[in-house]
């Protein structure tokens, strides 16, 4: 289990444990059968996909809390192992949600949900909005470099049309941050935009369109603050077009999607209007639910350092049951991560107490907008300014033998040294991100910690094989992301 050994080595570095009794460091033994058993249970049909706010998720949360208690790890939540969060679930009414385009070519290419989905922010369960459309490249603003993709464009009363994906041409850390939906909306909204049209492309696409539709039909969630819900993933009225519809949209303006994407990547995106007007009608229903983070804590042994904490996080939730009744079990995403969190917990419980405190955080609502991590950083059960690191575990590498890792976040924090030492101790290379266009750093629970100023890191398997090649493992990654990811195929007995 090199990935689990890697996590232990990094945690040891961050928590400053006492010197080992033996001069020869040995990786702790890990019970592979127990790790498999944890994944098998958490990804079983019994838990119905562990969607936040469901009975299946609550069973999973009780399971993790019981496992922590059995290990003698104390509670770190609000009066126990749980940190309840109030969430609002909004589900679109497909019959009442429509897209109307005055241009005949666009109208023929764009239909909800076949080739387009419509969302609003959580403040609107009913919304009608219309206006012309103006293309503004990636829709990125970057104050440090002075970049503003909508510079000089008056978007008042208009939909800003943007290409999905990270902000090419910027340093990796900022590129990912500027690709956040809330950041792009802030960029175009200051130029007067009333909504967004997002063009998916083959290069920038994360989910298959079928999976996107399934998630859309299942509904979105936001954190409740009083009676107001919020989510960074749904900041504004937005129409998302699949790649063929996006191509048709630009073709109607006499433009080519591939050409415009390349120009945007080079920072040379132009501005132009799409023909006609867009009218969206959005209808949705809402219900409020409660779902809890699960938190354990191992108090530090050093009187001076014990007030500082290292958080080890992994999301416990997945996506539940789809509209056709298929259970999205989430074995790799992220029953595997919780199983490794529990393996790390067992190793820590069996070792001398670390000098720093360790907080073990199993989050809810990651799949629906990083809600559990957002809730924890907004209302931390350990002082946020005394958290020295977040080490997140998501979609652990289980499809090929690991020869290298991506220490995502290390380059933008104080964790580069510990991450490099941990990898080297296990004979693993640290490689640059092989798929930076996916913007993975912003798409898991380390991101809210990073935004809150906490050094944060997630290890991901690289693509190298033992011979130094990358093509085979890259192909496995692309295949899995295109078939099993966020689908009922991500189950315990899957094969790569």
C-alpha positions in Angstrom: 0.0 0.0 0.0 2.5 2.7 -1.1 -0.2 5.4 -1.1 -1.0 4.7 2.5 2.6 4.6 3.5 3.1 7.9 1.7 0.3 9.5 3.7 1.8 8.2 7.0 5.3 9.5 6.1 3.8 13.0 5.3 1.7 13.1 8.4 4.7 12.1 10.5 6.7 14.9 9.0 4.0 17.5 9.6 3.2 16.3 13.2 6.8 16.1 14.3 6.6 12.8 16.1 9.2 11.7 18.7 12.4 10.2 17.2 11.9 6.5 16.3 13.2 3.9 18.7 15.0 2.0 15.9 17.6 3.6 13.7 16.0 1.8 10.7 12.7 3.3 9.8 10.1 0.7 8.7 6.8 1.5 7.2 3.9 0.5 9.5 2.1 -2.7 8.6 -1.3 -2.1 7.0 -4.2 -4.5 7.1 -5.0 -4.8 3.4 -8.0 -7.0 4.2 -9.4 -4.3 6.5 -8.9 -1.6 3.9 -10.8 -3.8 1.3 -13.5 -4.5 3.8 -14.0 -0.8 4.5 -14.3 -0.1 0.8 -16.6 -3.0 0.3 -19.0 -1.8 3.0 -19.0 1.9 2.1 -19.5 1.1 -1.6 -22.2 -1.5 -1.0 -25.7 -1.0 -2.4 -27.0 -1.0 1.2 -25.7 2.6 1.5 -27.4 3.7 -1.8 -24.5 5.9 -2.9 -24.0 7.9 0.4 -25.5 11.1 -0.9 -25.5 13.9 1.6 -28.8 14.2 3.4 -29.8 10.6 2.9 -30.1 7.6 5.3 -27.3 5.9 3.4 -24.9 8.7 4.2 -26.0 8.7 7.8 -25.2 5.0 8.0 -21.7 5.6 6.6 -21.1 8.4 9.0 -22.1 6.2 12.0 -19.7 3.6 10.6 -16.8 5.9 10.5 -17.5 7.3 13.9 -17.7 3.8 15.4 -14.5 2.8 13.8 -12.7 5.9 15.3 -14.2 5.2 18.7 -13.1 1.5 18.5 -9.5 2.7 17.9 -9.6 4.9 21.0 -9.5 8.1 19.0 -11.5 10.8 20.7 -14.3 13.0 19.2 -13.5 16.2 17.5 -16.9 17.4 16.5 -19.6 19.5 18.3 -20.1 17.5 21.5 -19.2 14.3 19.8 -17.9 12.9 16.5 -20.4 14.8 14.4 -20.5 18.3 13.0 -24.0 18.7 11.6 -24.4 21.1 8.7 -27.7 22.5 7.4 -28.0 22.2 3.6 -30.6 23.2 1.0 -31.2 20.8 -1.9 -32.6 22.3 -5.1 -33.9 20.1 -7.8 -34.8 21.4 -11.2 -38.3 21.0 -12.6 -37.4 19.8 -16.1 -40.8 20.4 -17.5 -40.7 24.1 -16.4 -37.0 24.7 -17.3 -36.4 25.8 -20.8 -33.9 27.5 -23.1 -35.3 29.6 -26.0 -33.1 31.1 -28.7 -34.3 33.4 -31.4 -31.6 32.3 -33.9 -33.0 29.2 -35.8 -29.6 27.4 -36.0 -29.0 27.8 -32.2 -32.6 26.8 -31.4 -32.1 23.6 -33.4 -28.9 22.6 -31.6 -29.7 23.4 -28.0 -32.3 21.6 -25.9 -32.6 21.0 -22.1 -31.3 18.5 -21.0 -30.2 16.8 -24.2 -27.5 19.4 -24.9 -27.9 22.1 -22.3 -28.6 22.5 -18.6 -29.8 25.6 -16.8 -29.0 26.5 -13.2 -29.7 29.5 -11.0 -28.1 30.6 -7.8 -29.8 29.3 -4.6 -31.8 32.5 -4.2 -34.1 31.7 -7.2 -36.5 28.8 -7.4 -38.2 30.5 -10.2 -36.4 32.7 -12.7 -36.9 34.2 -16.2 -34.1 36.0 -17.8 -33.4 37.1 -21.4 -30.8 39.0 -23.3 -28.2 39.0 -26.0 -25.0 36.9 -25.7 -21.3 38.1 -26.0 -18.3 35.8 -26.1 -15.4 36.8 -23.7 -13.0 33.8 -23.9 -12.3 32.1 -20.7 -14.0 34.8 -18.6 -10.9 35.1 -16.4 -9.8 38.1 -14.3 -6.4 37.9 -12.7 -5.4 41.1 -10.8 -1.8 40.1 -10.4 -1.1 40.0 -14.1 -3.7 42.6 -15.1 -5.6 40.0 -17.2 -9.3 40.7 -17.7 -10.9 38.6 -20.5 -13.9 41.0 -20.6 -11.9 44.2 -20.6 -13.5 46.9 -22.7 -16.8 45.0 -23.1 -20.1 46.3 -21.8 -22.0 43.3 -20.7 -24.9 45.2 -19.2 -28.1 43.2 -19.8 -26.1 40.4 -21.6 -25.1 36.8 -21.0 -21.3 36.4 -20.9 -20.3 33.4 -23.1 -17.2 31.7 -21.7 -15.2 28.6 -22.5 -15.0 26.1 -19.7 -11.7 25.2 -18.0 -8.7 26.6 -16.3 -7.1 29.9 -17.1 -4.2 29.0 -19.5 -1.1 31.2 -19.4 -1.1 31.8 -15.7 1.0 30.0 -13.0 -0.7 26.7 -12.1 -1.9 27.8 -8.7 -3.6 31.0 -9.9 -4.9 29.3 -13.1 -6.9 26.9 -11.0 -8.2 29.6 -8.7 -9.3 31.8 -11.6 -11.2 28.9 -13.1 -13.5 28.6 -10.1 -17.1 29.3 -11.2 -17.5 32.0 -8.5 -14.3 33.7 -9.7 -15.4 33.7 -13.3 -18.8 35.1 -12.4 -17.2 37.8 -10.3 -15.1 38.7 -13.4 -18.0 39.1 -15.8 -20.5 40.4 -13.3 -18.4 43.5 -12.7 -18.9 44.3 -16.4 -22.6 44.1 -16.0 -23.4 40.5 -17.1 -26.8 39.1 -16.1 -25.8 35.4 -16.5 -23.3 33.1 -18.1 -23.3 30.6 -21.0 -20.5 28.0 -20.5 -19.1 26.2 -23.5 -17.8 22.8 -22.8 -15.0 21.5 -25.0 -13.3 18.1 -25.4 -10.1 19.4 -23.8 -11.7 21.0 -20.8 -14.5 18.5 -20.1 -14.3 16.7 -16.8 -17.6 14.6 -16.9 -19.3 12.7 -19.7 -22.4 14.6 -20.6 -24.6 11.7 -19.5 -23.0 12.0 -16.0 -23.5 15.7 -16.0 -27.2 15.3 -16.8 -27.6 12.6 -14.1 -26.0 14.9 -11.5 -28.2 17.8 -12.7 -31.4 15.8 -12.4 -30.4 14.7 -8.9 -30.2 18.3 -7.7 -27.7 20.7 -6.3 -27.0 21.6 -2.6 -25.8 24.7 -0.8 -24.8 25.5 2.7 -27.5 27.3 4.7 -26.6 30.4 6.6 -29.8 31.4 8.3 -32.3 31.0 5.5 -29.9 31.8 2.7 -28.1 29.0 0.9 -24.8 29.5 -0.9 -22.5 27.4 -3.1 -19.4 28.5 -5.0 -20.3 26.1 -7.8 -23.6 27.8 -8.5 -23.0 31.5 -8.2 -25.3 32.8 -10.9 -27.9 32.0 -13.6 -25.9 29.7 -15.9 -26.5 27.7 -19.1 -24.0 24.9 -19.7 -23.7 23.5 -23.3 -22.2 20.2 -24.2 -19.3 20.2 -26.7 -21.4 19.7 -29.9 -23.9 22.4 -28.9 -21.0 24.7 -28.0 -19.5 24.1 -31.4 -22.8 24.9 -33.0 -23.2 28.1 -30.9 -19.9 29.5 -32.2 -20.5 28.3 -35.7 -23.7 30.3 -35.7 -21.4 33.4 -35.1 -19.1 32.3 -37.9 -16.4 31.0 -35.5 -14.7 27.7 -34.8 -14.7 26.3 -31.3 -11.2 24.7 -31.6 -9.7 27.9 -32.9 -11.3 30.1 -30.3 -10.2 27.7 -27.5 -6.6 27.9 -28.8 -6.8 31.7 -28.9 -8.2 31.8 -25.4 -5.4 29.4 -24.2 -2.8 31.8 -25.7 -4.5 34.8 -24.0 -5.6 36.2 -27.3 -9.4 35.7 -27.1 -11.5 38.1 -29.0 -14.9 39.5 -28.2 -18.0 39.0 -30.4 -21.7 38.6 -30.2 -23.6 35.5 -30.8 -26.7 35.9 -33.1 -30.1 36.5 -31.6 -31.1 36.5 -28.0 -31.3 33.9 -25.2 -34.3 33.4 -22.9 -34.1 31.0 -20.0 -36.9 29.9 -17.8 -35.9 28.0 -14.6 -38.2 26.3 -12.1 -37.0 24.2 -9.1 -38.1 22.8 -5.8 -36.2 22.9 -2.6 -35.9 21.0 0.6 -33.7 21.5 3.6 -31.6 18.6 5.0 -29.0 18.1 7.7 -25.8 16.1 7.0 -22.8 15.8 9.3 -19.0 15.8 9.0 -17.4 13.1 11.1 -14.4 14.3 13.1 -12.0 12.5 15.3 -9.0 14.0 17.2 -5.7 12.8 18.6 -4.4 15.3 21.0 -0.7 16.2 20.6 1.8 15.2 23.2 4.1 18.3 23.1 2.8 21.0 25.5 4.0 23.7 23.1 3.0 22.1 19.7 -0.2 20.4 20.8 -2.2 23.6 20.1 -1.3 23.2 16.4 -3.2 20.7 14.4 -2.7 18.8 11.1 -6.0 17.9 9.4 -6.3 14.7 7.4 -9.5 14.9 5.3 -11.4 12.7 2.9 -14.9 13.0 1.6 -17.4 10.4 2.8 -20.3 11.2 0.5 -21.0 10.3 -3.1 -23.8 11.0 -5.5 -26.6 8.6 -4.4 -29.1 7.1 -6.8 -29.5 8.4 -10.4 -32.8 9.2 -12.1 -33.0 5.7 -13.6 -32.4 4.0 -10.2 -28.7 3.2 -10.7 -26.7 3.4 -7.5 -23.6 5.4 -7.8 -21.6 3.5 -5.2 -18.4 5.6 -5.3 -15.9 2.9 -4.5 -12.8 4.7 -5.8 -14.6 8.1 -5.3 -14.2 8.0 -2.4 -14.8 4.9 -0.3 -11.2 4.2 -1.0 -10.1 7.5 0.5 -12.1 6.9 3.7 -10.6 3.4 3.9 -7.1 5.0 3.7 -8.1 7.7 6.3 -9.1 4.9 8.6 -5.9 3.0 7.9 -3.9 6.1 8.8 -6.0 6.5 11.9 -5.1 2.9 13.0 -1.4 3.5 12.4 -1.6 6.8 14.5 -3.6 5.1 17.3 -1.0 2.3 17.5 2.0 4.7 17.6 3.3 7.1 20.3 1.2 10.2 20.3 2.3 12.8 17.8 3.7 16.1 19.1 1.1 18.1 17.1 -2.7 17.4 17.3 -4.2 15.4 14.4 -7.8 16.1 13.3 -9.3 13.3 11.2 -12.1 14.8 9.1 -14.6 12.8 7.0 -16.6 15.4 5.1 -20.1 15.5 3.7 -21.3 17.1 0.5 -18.0 17.2 -1.3 -19.6 16.0 -4.5 -22.2 18.8 -4.3 -19.8 21.7 -3.9 -17.2 20.9 -1.2 -19.9 21.7 1.3 -18.4 19.8 4.3 -15.0 21.4 4.0 -16.6 24.8 3.4 -18.7 24.2 6.5 -15.7 23.2 8.6 -13.5 26.1 7.5 -16.4 28.5 8.2 -17.1 27.0 11.6 -14.0 25.1 12.6 -14.0 22.8 15.6 -10.2 23.6 15.9 -9.1 27.2 15.6 -8.4 27.8 11.9 -5.3 29.9 12.6 -3.8 27.0 14.5 -4.2 24.4 11.7 -0.8 24.1 10.1 -1.8 21.8 7.2 -4.6 19.9 5.5 -3.7 16.6 3.8 -6.6 15.5 1.7 -7.3 12.0 0.3 -9.5 11.6 -2.7 -9.8 8.9 -5.4 -6.7 6.9 -4.2 -4.6 5.3 -7.0 -5.9 1.8 -7.3 -5.7 1.2 -11.1 -2.0 0.7 -11.6 1.2 0.3 -9.6 2.3 3.7 -8.4 5.8 4.8 -9.5 5.3 8.6 -9.1 2.9 11.0 -7.4 1.6 14.5 -8.0 1.8 16.5 -4.8 -0.9 18.9 -5.8 -0.7 22.0 -3.6 2.9 21.5 -2.5 4.2 24.1 -4.9 1.9 26.8 -3.5 2.5 26.1 0.2 5.0 25.2 2.8 4.4 21.5 2.2 6.8 21.0 -0.7 9.6 19.8 1.5 7.6 17.3 3.6 5.9 16.0 0.5 9.2 15.5 -1.3 10.8 13.8 1.7 7.8 11.5 2.2 7.8 10.4 -1.5 11.6 9.9 -1.5 11.4 7.7 1.6 9.2 5.3 -0.4 11.2 5.5 -3.6 8.5 7.5 -5.5 9.1 10.4 -7.9 7.2 13.6 -7.5 6.0 14.6 -11.0 4.3 17.7 -12.3 0.6 17.5 -12.9 0.1 15.6 -16.2 -3.4 17.0 -16.7 -3.3 20.6 -15.4 -6.2 21.5 -17.7 -8.5 19.6 -15.4 -8.0 22.0 -12.5 -8.1 19.1 -9.9 -6.8 21.2 -7.0 -10.0 23.2 -6.8 -12.3 20.2 -7.1 -11.7 18.5 -3.8 -11.7 19.4 -0.1 -8.2 20.8 0.1 -9.5 23.9 -1.8 -11.6 25.5 1.0 -8.6 25.0 3.3 -6.3 26.7 0.8 -8.7 29.6 0.4 -8.8 30.0 4.1 -5.0 30.3 4.2 -4.2 26.8 5.4 -1.3 25.0 3.6 -3.0 22.2 1.8 -2.1 19.2 -0.3 -3.5 16.2 -2.1 -1.4 13.3 -3.4 -2.6 11.9 -6.7 -0.9 9.0 -8.6 1.2 10.1 -11.6 1.1 8.2 -14.9 4.6 6.8 -14.9 5.0 3.0 -15.0 8.1 1.1 -13.7 9.7 1.5 -17.2 9.3 5.3 -17.2 6.5 5.4 -19.7 3.2 7.2 -19.2 0.9 6.2 -22.2 -0.6 3.0 -20.7 -1.6 4.5 -17.4 -2.8 7.7 -19.0 -5.1 5.6 -21.2 -6.4 3.8 -18.1 -7.1 7.1 -16.5 -8.9 8.5 -19.5 -11.0 5.3 -19.9 -12.0 5.3 -16.2 -12.9 9.0 -16.2 -14.9 8.5 -19.4 -16.9 5.4 -18.2 -17.0 4.7 -14.5 -16.4 8.2 -12.9 -19.6 9.4 -11.2 -21.5 6.5 -12.6 -22.9 3.2 -11.2 -19.8 1.5 -12.7 -17.6 2.9 -9.8 -18.2 -0.1 -7.6 -16.2 -2.5 -5.5 -15.6 -5.2 -8.0 -14.8 -3.0 -11.0 -11.9 -3.7 -13.3 -9.7 -1.0 -14.9 
